[in-house]
Amino acid sequence: SQEGEGATPISEVATMDKGAVVTLKGTVGAVTTQSFVLVDNSGAIVVFIGSEPTVAVGDKATVKGSIGEYAGLKQIDKTGVVVEKTGTDDNWNPTPIDFTADDFTAYAQNVEAKFVKMAGKFTFSDSGKGYNYNNFNMTGSSAKASFSYTPDALVEGFENGSNVIVEGYLVGVNSSDFIQIVLVEMTLDESAP
């Protein structure tokens, strides 16, 4: 996930103005039904395209687009965004940060995109709009989280209230004070009581 020549390091986007146009190069770390997370050696960023991405986890990609903001973090906006798959990283297997309840609770005070692993409860409820709200409550934390545009395949088969282990990218805090998670993988927590 090297930054390529002529590309802006993802970490620098946070200091840039909304509306600025950038070219980013990296590896796709996670995919939602509306966006994906692009990762390079300096950081991670959401690329919002507003439709099903044509890239998959592990794909190398070049993205050109304008900087927007959502949930307190800079992202690449869908207007005029160009995504080009440039290859595949067959060795893509990043190690998530083991996130504690204290880390999770404090996240809203220091929002940045980061790949984490944590244990808690998965819950869902009908939005009344043809899809479910998929939420996560970390054991020992008062903070609450919502999975962002999660593909059904990642949550199918989990019962409401399941004890789970989540790996995903934390990508900000929305206006309802929910930490946003782009889910990579969720498994049952066999160690939970």
For each residue, the residues with C-beta under 8 A, 3 or more apart:
1: 26 27 39 40 41 60 89 92
2: 25 40 41
3: 7 8 9 10 25 26 40 41 42
4: 7 25 62
5:
6: 23
7: 3 4 23 24 25 40 62
8: 3 12 13 16 22 23 24
9: 3 12 40 41 42 43
10: 3 13 24 26 38 39 40 42 43 44 45
11: 14 42 43
12: 8 9 15 16 42
13: 8 10 16 22 24 43 45 67 74
14: 11 43 73 74 112
15: 12
16: 8 12 13 20 22 67 74
17: 20 67
18: 66 67 68 69 74
19: 66 67
20: 16 17 66 67
21: 64 65 66 67
22: 8 13 16 64 65 66 67 76
23: 6 7 8 62 63 64
24: 7 8 10 13 38 40 45 47 62 63 64 76
25: 2 3 4 7 40 60 61 62 63 86
26: 1 3 10 38 39 40 60 61 63
27: 1 38 39 40 58 59 60 61 89 92
28: 31 36 37 38 39 53 55 56 57 58 59 60 61
29: 36 37 38 39 44 57 92 94 115 169 184
30: 36 37 57 168 169 182 183 184
31: 28 35 36 37 53 55 56 57 151
32: 35 36 53 148 149 150 151 182 183
33: 52 149 150 151
34: 48 49 50 51 52 149
35: 31 32 46 47 48 49 50 53 75 148 149 182
36: 28 29 30 31 32 46 47 49 53 55
37: 28 29 30 31 44 45 46 47 113 169 171 182
38: 10 24 26 27 28 29 44 45 47 61 63 76
39: 1 10 26 27 28 29 43 44 94 115
40: 1 2 3 7 9 10 24 25 26 27 43
41: 1 2 3 9
42: 3 9 10 11 12
43: 9 10 11 13 14 39 40 112 113
44: 10 29 37 38 39 113 114 115 169 171
45: 10 13 24 37 38 73 74 75 76 113
46: 35 36 37 70 73 75 76 113 171 182
47: 24 35 36 37 38 53 63 65 75 76 81 83
48: 34 35 68 70 75 76 77 78 81
49: 34 35 36 53 78 81 83
50: 34 35 78
51: 34
52: 33 34
53: 28 31 32 35 36 47 49 56 83
54: 83 85
55: 28 31 36 59 61 83 85
56: 28 31 53 59
57: 28 29 30 31 92 184
58: 27 28 88 89 90 92
59: 27 28 55 56 85 87 88 89
60: 1 25 26 27 28 85 86 87 88 89
61: 25 26 27 28 38 55 83 84 85 86
62: 4 7 23 24 25 83 84 86
63: 23 24 25 26 38 47 76 81 82 83 84
64: 21 22 23 24 81 82
65: 21 22 47 76 77 78 79 80 81 82
66: 18 19 20 21 22 76 77 79 80 81
67: 13 16 17 18 19 20 21 22 74 75 76 77
68: 18 48 74 75 76 77
69: 18 72 73 74 75
70: 46 48 73 75 172 174
71: 111 171 172 173 174 180
72: 69 111 172 173
73: 14 45 46 69 70 111 112 113 171 172
74: 13 14 16 18 45 67 68 69
75: 35 45 46 47 48 67 68 69 70 171
76: 22 24 38 45 46 47 48 63 65 66 67 68 81
77: 48 65 66 67 68 80 81
78: 48 49 50 65 81
79: 65 66
80: 65 66 77
81: 47 48 49 63 64 65 66 76 77 78
82: 63 64 65
83: 47 49 53 54 55 61 62 63
84: 61 62 63
85: 54 55 59 60 61
86: 25 60 61 62
87: 59 60
88: 58 59 60
89: 1 27 58 59 60 92
90: 58
91:
92: 1 27 29 57 58 89
93:
94: 29 39 115
95:
96: 99 115 116 117 167
97: 103 114 115 116 117
98: 116 117 118
99: 96 103 104 116 117 118 138
100: 103 104 118 140
101: 104 105 138 139 140 141
102: 105 106 141
103: 97 99 100 106 107 116
104: 99 100 101 107 118 138 141 143 145 179
105: 101 102 108 141 142 143
106: 102 103 109 110
107: 103 104 110 111 143 170 173 179
108: 105 111 143 173 177 179
109: 106
110: 106 107
111: 71 72 73 107 108 172 173
112: 14 43 73 170
113: 37 43 44 45 46 73 169 170 171 172
114: 44 97 169 170
115: 29 39 44 94 96 97 167 168 169 184
116: 96 97 98 99 103 166 167 168 169 170
117: 96 97 98 99 165 166 167
118: 98 99 100 104 138 165 166
119: 138 139 163 164 165 166 189 191 192
120: 136 137 138 139 141 163 164 166
121: 136 137 139 161 162 163 164
122: 134 135 136 155 158 160 161 162 164 166 186
123: 134 135 136 137 160 161
124: 132 133 134 135 155 160
125: 132 133 135
126: 132 133
127: 130 131 132 133
128:
129:
130: 127
131: 127
132: 124 125 126 127 155
133: 124 125 126 127 146
134: 122 123 124 146 147 150 155 183
135: 122 123 124 125 144 145 146 147 178
136: 120 121 122 123 144 145 146 147 164 166 181
137: 120 121 123 141 144 145
138: 99 101 104 118 119 120 141 143 145
139: 101 119 120 121 192
140: 100 101
141: 101 102 104 105 120 137 138
142: 105
143: 104 105 107 108 138 179
144: 135 136 137 177 178 179
145: 104 135 136 137 138 170 178 179 180 181
146: 133 134 135 136 174 178 179 180 181
147: 134 135 136 150 155 168 181 182 183
148: 32 35 171 180 181 182 183
149: 32 33 34 35
150: 32 33 134 147 154 155 183
151: 31 32 33 154
152: 155 156
153: 156
154: 150 151 183 185 186
155: 122 124 132 134 147 150 152 158 183 186
156: 152 153
157:
158: 122 155 162 164 186 188
159: 162
160: 122 123 124
161: 121 122 123
162: 121 122 158 159 188
163: 119 120 121 188 189 192
164: 119 120 121 122 136 158 186 187 188 189
165: 117 118 119 186 187 188 189
166: 116 117 118 119 120 122 136 181 183 185 186
167: 96 115 116 117 183 184 185 186
168: 30 115 116 147 181 182 183 184 185
169: 29 30 37 44 113 114 115 116 181 182 184
170: 107 112 113 114 116 145 179 180 181
171: 37 44 46 71 73 75 113 148 180 181 182
172: 70 71 72 73 111 113 179 180
173: 71 72 107 108 111 177 178 179 180
174: 70 71 146 177 178 180
175:
176:
177: 108 144 173 174
178: 135 144 145 146 173 174
179: 104 107 108 143 144 145 146 170 172 173
180: 71 145 146 148 170 171 172 173 174
181: 136 145 146 147 148 166 168 169 170 171
182: 30 32 35 37 46 147 148 168 169 171
183: 30 32 134 147 148 150 154 155 166 167 168 186
184: 29 30 57 115 167 168 169
185: 154 166 167 168
186: 122 154 155 158 164 165 166 167 183
187: 164 165
188: 158 162 163 164 165
189: 119 163 164 165 192
190:
191: 119
192: 119 139 163 189
193:
